[in-house]
Amino acid sequence: MAASPARERSASSGLLSIGQVLARLTPEFPELTSSKLRFLEVQGIVSPSRTESGYRKFSSSDIERLRLGLTLQRDHYLPLSVIREQLDEAEANGESTALVPPPSIAPAARRYRRAELLSAAGAGPQLLNDAISTGVIVAQEYYSEATVTLLRGLVALDRHGIEPRHLRSLRQGAEREVALIESAMSSLLRRTDATSRAKASEMAPTLAAKIDEVRSLFVKDAIERLLS
């Protein structure tokens, strides 16, 4: 018999869903996605519990393992197998919550609050508001270097009368390109083994680069026809 909603809510009290985990960790790790969370589970970095309906539920210790594991991967380029061993050893010694990664061998990516973002990009508040309202930029508490670069580009285009609303189709086009990549990798994404996930992680950027190359050629050809 299927578990009742009330029973599942009681069983998962105090635990977080995948969406809640992403909301908590993506400000610090913007590249984290639900697919990567599942991949990290396959790799043994985290082992969330499951409800009777099969939904993943993450505890506070799961969140701590994820935060530490992602930090070691980002700042120290450690293989996931090594990260898993370090986390397991620390946890076995009762030190998981006290484990502090060594000083980074690379500077940590800077995060920008709204005012800092505007200052770094040389943008006015209205331009950022327009970019957010049209979906060109996603509103966040902290913004990445990539958002600074994007907003600088919007500032430059705005000087020529190209506003964020004119670029909404570019954002939508990017989403369609991701859908193409997802379709091309569908057989890999259906698998949960580490090898398939690793292949998907390698293939996605390659396909994105090829799509970008083709799109650039299309734009170049159109500009040549415009100026001819």
ABEGO torsion letter per residue (X at the ends): XBBBAAAAAAAABGBBBAAAAAAAAAAABAABBAAAAAAAAAAGABBBBBBAAGBBBBBAAAAAAAAAAAAAAAAAGBBAAAAAAAAAAAAAAGAAAABBBBBBABBBBBBBBAAAAAAAAGBBAAAAAAAAAAGABBBBABBBAAAAAAAAAAAAAAAAGBBAAAAAAAAAAAAAAAAAAAAAAAAAAABABAAAAAAAAAAAAAAAAAAAAAAAAAAAAAAAAAAX
